[in-house]
Amino acid sequence: MDILGLISTYIRVVEAGSIAGAARAQGLSAAAVSQSIARLEAHLGVRLLSRTTRRLAMTESGARYFEKVRHIPQDVEIAAHLATLASEPQGSLRIATTAAFGRHLLAPLLPAFKQTYPGIDIELIGSDRRLDHRLEQIDVSLRIKA
């Protein structure tokens, strides 16, 4: 039983104010949505909606349940997005180095790095002057003392 799917359907019904409206939003038949609500109610052992031919209303238990579950689909989506971020590094990386070291040693390595980590945007700053790392927002600095 897909509890998350049943919860999502229940949320859609409440937000749409009707089974037919939720069915249209989900691209399902009204009968399928109604069956999903019945399965959720049977699983919970409580009536969530009071339905007549003209009116749909949440029961007291249904209102309490809605308040507890209405954030779940969004939380699942956020968690999936965070899992993707954790597995693939993303963002910008500002690297400061001496001009010669950057040009001759680091720059040739950047295409392979970019291919391995496409979500990272690298800015290589080659300069022989002293840099204020905080002011210039430099993440990494590589310097060679002669």
C-alpha positions as CSV (number, residue, x, y, z in Angstrom):
1,M,0.0,0.0,0.0
2,D,1.4,3.4,-1.0
3,I,0.6,5.4,2.1
4,L,2.4,8.5,0.7
5,G,0.3,8.4,-2.4
6,L,-2.9,8.1,-0.4
7,I,-1.8,11.0,1.9
8,S,-1.0,13.1,-1.2
9,T,-4.5,12.3,-2.7
10,Y,-6.2,13.2,0.6
11,I,-4.3,16.6,0.7
12,R,-5.3,17.3,-2.9
13,V,-9.0,16.5,-2.1
14,V,-9.0,18.9,0.9
15,E,-7.2,21.6,-1.0
16,A,-9.4,21.3,-4.1
17,G,-12.6,21.1,-1.9
18,S,-13.9,18.1,-4.0
19,I,-13.0,14.7,-5.2
20,A,-13.7,15.7,-8.8
21,G,-11.3,18.7,-8.4
22,A,-8.6,16.5,-7.0
23,A,-9.1,14.0,-9.7
24,R,-8.7,16.6,-12.4
25,A,-5.5,17.9,-10.7
26,Q,-4.0,14.4,-10.5
27,G,-5.2,13.3,-13.9
28,L,-7.2,10.4,-12.4
29,S,-10.9,9.5,-12.4
30,A,-13.1,10.6,-9.5
31,A,-13.7,6.9,-8.7
32,A,-10.0,6.3,-8.3
33,V,-9.6,9.3,-6.0
34,S,-12.6,8.2,-4.0
35,Q,-11.2,4.7,-3.6
36,S,-7.8,6.1,-2.5
37,I,-9.6,8.1,0.3
38,A,-11.6,5.0,1.3
39,R,-8.3,3.0,1.5
40,L,-6.6,5.7,3.6
41,E,-9.6,5.8,6.0
42,A,-9.6,2.0,6.3
43,H,-5.9,2.0,7.0
44,L,-6.3,4.6,9.7
45,G,-9.5,3.2,11.0
46,V,-11.1,6.6,11.1
47,R,-13.4,8.7,8.8
48,L,-11.6,11.7,7.4
49,L,-14.3,13.1,5.1
50,S,-18.0,13.5,5.4
51,R,-19.3,13.1,1.8
52,T,-22.8,13.6,0.4
53,T,-23.8,14.1,-3.2
54,R,-23.6,17.9,-2.8
55,R,-21.1,18.5,-0.1
56,L,-17.6,17.4,1.1
57,A,-16.4,18.3,4.6
58,M,-13.5,17.2,6.8
59,T,-14.5,15.4,10.0
60,E,-12.8,16.6,13.2
61,S,-10.4,13.7,12.9
62,G,-9.8,14.6,9.2
63,A,-9.0,18.1,10.1
64,R,-6.4,17.1,12.7
65,Y,-4.9,14.5,10.3
66,F,-4.7,17.1,7.5
67,E,-2.8,19.5,9.8
68,K,-0.3,16.8,10.6
69,V,0.3,15.5,7.1
70,R,-0.1,18.4,4.8
71,H,3.6,19.2,4.8
72,I,4.7,15.6,4.1
73,P,4.8,15.6,0.3
74,Q,6.8,18.8,0.3
75,D,9.2,17.5,2.9
76,V,9.8,14.3,0.8
77,E,10.5,16.5,-2.2
78,I,13.0,18.7,-0.2
79,A,14.7,15.6,1.2
80,A,15.1,14.1,-2.3
81,H,16.6,17.4,-3.5
82,L,19.0,17.5,-0.5
83,A,20.1,13.9,-1.2
84,T,21.0,14.9,-4.8
85,L,23.0,17.9,-3.5
86,A,24.9,15.8,-1.1
87,S,25.9,13.3,-3.8
88,E,27.0,15.9,-6.3
89,P,29.1,18.9,-5.3
90,Q,27.8,22.2,-6.5
91,G,28.5,25.9,-6.3
92,S,31.3,28.2,-7.0
93,L,35.0,27.8,-6.1
94,R,37.4,30.8,-6.2
95,I,41.0,29.7,-6.3
96,A,43.8,32.2,-6.0
97,T,47.4,31.3,-6.9
98,T,50.5,32.9,-8.3
99,A,50.3,33.7,-12.0
100,A,52.9,31.2,-13.2
101,F,51.6,28.3,-11.0
102,G,48.0,28.9,-12.1
103,R,48.9,29.2,-15.7
104,H,51.3,26.3,-16.0
105,L,50.1,23.8,-13.4
106,L,46.5,24.4,-12.4
107,A,44.8,25.7,-15.6
108,P,45.6,22.5,-17.5
109,L,43.9,20.4,-14.8
110,L,40.6,22.4,-14.8
111,P,38.9,20.8,-17.8
112,A,39.2,17.3,-16.3
113,F,38.0,18.6,-12.9
114,K,35.0,20.3,-14.6
115,Q,34.1,17.1,-16.4
116,T,34.2,15.2,-13.1
117,Y,32.4,17.9,-11.1
118,P,30.1,19.7,-13.6
119,G,28.2,21.4,-10.8
120,I,31.2,23.4,-9.6
121,D,32.0,26.7,-11.3
122,I,35.7,27.4,-10.9
123,E,37.2,30.9,-11.0
124,L,41.0,30.8,-11.1
125,I,42.6,34.1,-10.0
126,G,46.3,34.3,-11.0
127,S,48.0,37.1,-9.2
128,D,51.4,37.8,-7.7
129,R,50.1,40.5,-5.4
130,R,49.0,40.0,-1.8
131,L,45.2,39.3,-1.7
132,D,42.7,40.0,1.0
133,H,40.9,36.6,0.9
134,R,37.9,37.6,2.9
135,L,37.3,40.9,1.0
136,E,37.8,39.2,-2.4
137,Q,35.8,36.1,-1.4
138,I,38.6,33.6,-2.2
139,D,37.9,30.0,-1.1
140,V,41.3,28.5,-1.6
141,S,44.8,30.0,-2.1
142,L,47.8,28.2,-3.4
143,R,51.1,29.9,-3.1
144,I,54.7,28.7,-3.7
145,K,57.5,30.5,-1.9
146,A,60.7,30.7,-3.8
